[in-house]
Amino acid sequence: MLDTTNPSASPSCWWAPSSPTNGSRCRRWIPVFFSGNLCATHKTFFAVLSVVLFSTFFYWQFDATSGGFSVFRRAFPSRELPRLRRVAFNLTDFGGVGDGVTLNTEAFEKAVAAISKLRGKGGGQLNVPPGNWLTAPFNLTSHMTLFLAEGAVILGINDENYWPLMPPLPSYGHGREHAGPRYGSLIHGQNLNDIVITGHNGTINGQGQMWWKKYRQKLLNHTRGPLVQIMWSSNILISNITLQDSPFWTLHPYDCKNVTIKNLTILAPTRGAPNTDGIDPDSCEDMVIEDCYISVGDDGIAIKSGWDQYGIAYGRPSTNILIRNLVVRSVVSAGISIGSEMSGGVSNITVENIHIWNSRRGVRIKTAPGRGAYVRQIRYRNITFDDLRVGIVVKTDYNEHPDIGFDPKAFPILEDISYTSIHGEGVRVPVRLQGTEEIPVKNVMFQDMSVGLTDIKKHVFQCAFVQGRVIGTVFPPPCENLDLYDEQGHLVKESVSQNVSDIDYSF
């Protein structure tokens, strides 16, 4: 026993408590540097040094992905898979082979069936080990965690005959590309609760090249399917994975509630990969999208809620959505979009701390006569533009319709939209707000904006049928449609006409 009353007692090791596995093992983790006659100054120094070293060790070893501590920070050939559920299976338990050639659809289906039997016991976890796991589309079940290890790649099979056909989405009434049925998604779920898709940055790869080529050659008779689609479900977490080369939209939550999407990398070629949107919340409520990197062939994020008369009839808005801390690139489209399919309504959206680079457009709202509904209570804060053609866009003539049955007098309402702390450089047209007499843009606000231009031309802040205000200093100078206020909120200059149009598509 250590004599704590005798200052000359200097133990040669630190004793760990006994346990069934380690007994009373002497651990020489802390050597004795000083003898029993150590002076008080050295004792104080050693105590402080020990605390600092101990704290630093725990700080650097904390592994945020698994929620625990890792002994070393270097990469290992394989990492132990955390148990996020009480019961965990490996895909190999069901005959899975990760050679990139063997078809593993049956293994995934058997694993999901086994987990579905555990709903009353908290569900189960399916671990996908390192390897290339070729599969046709498969479904998830409630109370399930799909965990992709580091080096695990789920590969979508390159044959559309393996992809099931599904009815059109009820709020669309029509396939997005063709009338009638649409292809399902590689990973799919309906009417589920408590779904987790996560990992050590494993990958779900749709191998979309075949789909993109056939789409361009008009060889497909049905609308392409998303990579991951979850419908009519709640309590969803998708994190810490890479989604790559989707045939169509990449991640499509449809009519879902309580969704968290974080720490994703979403990739597709920025050209030649049509309609590969990154994340498309569609008629969703209570959602957070944060800490993601997105570089794709269409909109980085596109918030939707149904298409024309079908979306109006379905009547499910997208509401209460927070999007923050993203880096986005969209060479052919926009970083963050709302619409154009927004016929169920879109409200209470916050987009903040976003860096959009090397893109055609920055943040965009797009709609058209026939959409109906509304886009309101939209807040953009702390947005950085870097090398864009157009920074802020509102477009009201995005005339794509499912069929001739839409009501051309169903005019959407656009109101209560704010842009605060908008900065950047290398932008040709910082602002283009194109309202119309039937679809005016109401109560728009700009504050704290400074965007560097690539072209020194007039009318780079373009407006038509816009009503709202500018607070404080904004560069470039705002259009004449907006009232000017000082930083204290005092009216400086009232707009002469809100209907003035200086939209210029020549640059």
N, C-alpha and C positions, 0 to 999 in steps of 0.2 A: 504494500500500500504506500502511496505517496505521502510523505510527511510534509504537510503544508505549513506546519509551525516552525520547521527548521530551515532557515535560509540557505544552509549549506547543502540541503538535499537537492540534487540536480539529476532528474530522471534522464536516462539515456534514450527513452522513446516515449511516444504517446500511446496510451492504452485505449483501444476501442472497446465499447461495451460488448459484453458477450452476447452472442446470438446463436440460433440453431445452425448457422452456416459458418460463422467466423470464429466461434469460441472466444477466448480472451487473447486475441492475436496482437502482438506488439508491432505497431506500424511506425516505421522510421521515416515518417513524412516530414517531421520538424526536427532537424538535428540540433544538438546542444552546441551553441556557439560560445557560451561563456560558462565559467565555473561558479561555484557557490559564492565566492566573494565578489560577485558582480556589483559594480557601483550602481547607485540609483539612476544616474544619467543614462547608463547603458540599458538598464531595465526599461526605462521609459521609451528609449529609441526602439528597442526590440518590440515592445508592445505595439507602438504606433505602426512600425513596419509590418508586423504580422497582420494587423487590421487592414492596412492598405492592400497588401498582397492578397489576402483572403477575399476582400471585396472585389478587387479587380478580376480575380479568377472567376468569381460567380457572374460578374457582369459580362465578361467576354464569352463565357461558356453557355450562357442562356440561349436556348434554341427556340425562337418564337414559333417556328413551324409546328413543332411537336409539343410545345408547352413544357419542356423539361430542360435538362442540362446535358451537354455533350462534353466528353472529356477532352477531345481535341477538335480543332476547327478545320483540319485538312480533310479532303474528300476520301471516302472509303469506297471500295468496289460495290458494297451494298450497305444499306442502313437498316437498322431494326425498325420494323413497321409499328407505329404506336397503335394501341388498342383503343379506338374511340368508342367502341361498343363492347358490351360484356362478352359477346361471342364474335369471333373473327375467323374467317376462312381465307385460304389462298386459292387463286384461280386454278392452280395446279392440282388442288384437291379434287377438282371436277374434270380432270383430264386436259386442262389447258396446256398448250405448247407454244412457247414464244419464239418461234423461228421465223416469223414473217411470212410463212407459206401455209402452215396448217390453219384451217378455218376453225375458230374457237367459239362460234355462235352457240353451239350446244353447251359448252362449258359455262359461258356467261348465263345462259338460261337456267341451267341446273343450279348455279350458285344463287341466282335471284330467287328461284323457287324455294331453296333451303332457307334463305333469309326471310321470305314472306311468312314462313311458319313460326317465326320468332316475334311477331308483332306484339304479342302480349307480354313478352319478356324484354322489351326494349329494343328489339330489332337486332341486326347483325351488320358486320363489316366484311366487305370483299376486298382483299388486298390483291393488287395486280403487281407482280414482281417485275424486276428489270427484264426486258425482252421486247420483241415486236409481236403483238397479239392481234393477228388479222381476224376480223369478224364482220358479219352482216349486222344490220340493226338489231338492237335488243332493248327490252323495257326494264325500267327500275321498279322497285316496290317501296312501300312506305317503311319508315324507320330503318333506312338503309344508308350506310356509308360506303361509297366507292372510293377506294384509296389507291392512288397511282404512285408507286415507288419511284425514286430517282432512277432514270433510265428505262422506265416502263413507257411503252408507246402502244396505244390502242389504234389500230389501223382499220379504216373503213374499206370494205371490199370494193374493187373497181369493176363492178358489174351491176347495172341498175336493176337487173332481173331479181337480185336478192333483196332489193329495197321495197318494202310493202307500200301499197297505195292506200291513202287515207282520204276521207271526205274533205272538201274545202273547209277552212276555218269558218265558223258560223258568222263571225263579224266581217268576213270578206265575201262570202257567198260565191266565190270564184277562185280558182287557183291564181296566184299572183302573175303567172306567166301563161297559163293555159286554162281554159274552162274545164270543169270536171275535177277528178281526183288529183291529189298531189302526192309526191313521194314523202314518206315519213323521214324522221331524223335518225342518225346513227345511234344516238342514245336518247331514249324517249321515256316520258312518264306522264300519266294522266290520273287525276283525282287522288293525289298522294298527299301525305303529310310527313314532315320530318325527313328531309332528304339532304344528304351531304355528299358533295363531290369534291374531293380534296387530294392532297398528296405532297410529296417532296418534289414538286415541279415535274411530275410526269406529264405526258403529252397525249392528247386525243387528236388524231390526224385523220381528216376526212378524205385525203388523197383526191382533192377536188379537180385536178387537172383534166381528168377524163370528162367530168361534168361540164367544165367550162368550155372545152373544145366542142362537145356535142351541142351545147347551148348556142354557141356562135354559128355552128353549121346547121342549126335548126333541125337537129336529129332527135330531139326529145319531144314526147307527146304530152308530158305532164310537168307541172312546176317542180323544180328541184327542191330537195328537202334540206332543212337545217342540219348543222352538226349535232347540237344538243337542243332539244325542245322539251320543256316541262309545261303541262297544261292543267288548269283548274286545280292547282295545288297550293300548299301553304307551308311555311316554316322551312325555307330552303336556304342552304349555304353552299356556295360554290367558290372555292379558293385554292390558291397555291398550285395551279396547274397551267399548262400551255394548251391552247386551242389553236389548231393550225389547219389551213387549206380546206375550209368548209366548202361543200358543193354550192351552198347558197348562204343565207344568213347564218352566222356562226352560233350565237347563243340566243335562244328565243324563249323567254318566259312568257306564257300566254295566260291571261286571266288568273294571275297568281297573287298571293298576299304574303307579306312578311318574308322578303327575299333579301339576302345579303350576298353580294358579289364582290370579292376583293382579291388583291394580289394575283391577278391573272395576266398572262401574256397571250395576246391574240394576234395571230399573224396570217397574212395571205399576201400574195404579190400585189403591189400597189397599182399595177396595170395588168390587164388580161385576166383578171379574176372577177368577173361581173357579179354584182349584188352580194359580195361577201361582207356584209355589214358585220361589225364586231359584236355589239350587244343590242338587241331590239326588245326593250320592255314593251309589252303589248297588252293594254287593258289591265295593267298591274297596279297594285296599291301597297304602299309602305315598303319601299325598296331603298337600299343603299348600294351604290356602285362606287368603289374607292380603290386607290392604290394600284392601278392597272396600267399596262403599256399596250397600246393598240395600234397596229399598222396593217391596214387592210385595203381591199379593192373597192370599197364603197364607203358609206358613212361609218365613222368609228362607233358612234352610238346613235340610234334612231328610236325615239319614243313614239309609239303608235297606239291606236285604239279603234281600229276598224275602218272599213272602206265604204264610203258613200252610204247608200240606203241600207246596206247590210250592217254597217257599223252603227248607224243611227238606231236601227231596230234592236240591235244587241244591247246597246246602251251601257257599256262598261267603260268608264274613263280610266286613264292612267293618272294617278294622283299620289301625292306625298312621296316624291322621289328625290333623293339626294345623290348627286354625282360630284365627286371631289377627288383631287389628287391624282390626276391622270396625265399621261403623255400620249398624244394621239397624232397619227399621220393618216391623211386621206388625200392622195394625189388627185383623184378624179371626182371627189364629192366633198363632204364636210366632216369636220371633226365631231361635232355634236349637233344632231338634228332633232327637230320635233316635226312629225308628219312624214310623208304627206298624208298617210292614212291615219286620220285623227278624228273620225266621225263619232266616236263615243265621248270625246272631250279629253283635254289635257289640262291639269291644274296643279298648282302648288309644287313647282319644280325648282330646285336650287342646283345650279351648276357653278362650282367654285374651285379655285386652285387648279386650273387646267392650262397645259402648255400644248398648243397646236402648232405643228411645224411642217413645212414643205407640203402644203395642202392647197387644194383649190379654194375651199371656203373654210371659215372658222366655225362660228355658231350660226345655225340656220333654223328658221321656222318656215315650213312649206305647206301650202294648202291650196284650195281652189273652190270655185262654186260647185255645189253638189256635195261637199263634205259635211256641211252643217256643223253643229256643235260649237266648240269654243277652244281657245288656247288662252289661258289667263293665269295670273299670279306666277309669272316666270321670272326668276332672279338669276342673273349672271354676275359673278363676283370674282375678281382677281384672275382674269383671263389673259394669257400671254400669246400673242401671235408672232410667228417667226416664218417669214417667206410664204405669204399667202397671196392669192389673187383677190379675194374679197374676204373681209374679216367678219362683219356682222351682216346677216341676210334675213329679210322677211320677204317671202315670195308668195303671191296670192293667185297665181295662174298656173299651178302645177297640174295640168289637165290630163291626168291618167285616170280612167274610170273602168270599173269591172265590166259594165255593159251599158246599154242605152237606157236602162231603167232608173238612172239617178235623176234627182230633181235639180235642174240647173239653178233654181232659186233658193236652194238650201245653202245660204251664205254663212260661213263660220264667223264667229266673233273673236277678234284679237284685241286683248286689252290687258293692262297692268303688267307691263314688261319692263324690267330695269336692267341697266348695264352699269356696273360700278367697278372701278379700278381695271380698266381695259388698257393694256400696254403692248408694245411690241415694235417690230421694225420689218421693213421689206414687204409692205402691203400695198397693192395697187389701188384698191378701193376699200377703205376701212369700213364704210357703212353704206348699205343699200337696203332701204326700207320701202318696199313697193306695195303700198296699199292701193285700193281702188275705191271708187264711189260706193260700191256695194259692200266691200270688205275693207273698211278703214282700219288703221292701226291706232288704237286709242290708249291714252295714258302711258306713253313710253317715257322712260327717264334715263338720262345719261349723266354720270358724275365721275370725275377723276379719270379722264381718258387722254392718252397720249400715244399715238401710233405713227411711227416713221413711214414715209412713203417711198415707193420706188419710182413713181412718176410725178413730176410737178405739174399737175393739171388742176383745172377748176372742177368743182362739183365732185369731189372725191367723197363727200358726205352727202349721199343721195337720198331723197325722200319723195314720196308721192302719197297724198291722202294720209298724213300722219299727224297726230295730235299728241303733244307732250311737252317735256321741259328738259332743259339742260341746267345743271347746278354747278357753278364754279367754272373753272377753266377746262376746256375740252379742245384737243387738237386731233385732227384738223378742224377748222371752224365749222360749226354745225349748219345744217340746212335752215332755210327761212321758216320752215313749218313749225319750229319748236320755240317755245317761250324760253327766255334766258333769265336765270336767277343767279344771285351772288352766293357765296359760300354760307352766308347767314340765312339764306332762304328768302331774300327780298327780291321781288320782281324787278328786273333791270330793263327788259325789253319784251313786249308781247309780240307774238308772231302776227304778221299781216294776213297770211292765208295758210291754212292747213292743207289746202288742196293743191298747192303748187307742186309740179312734178319736174324733177330734174334727173330722172333715171336715164343713165347713159350706158348702154351695153357695148359701146365701141372700144372700151378699154377695161 
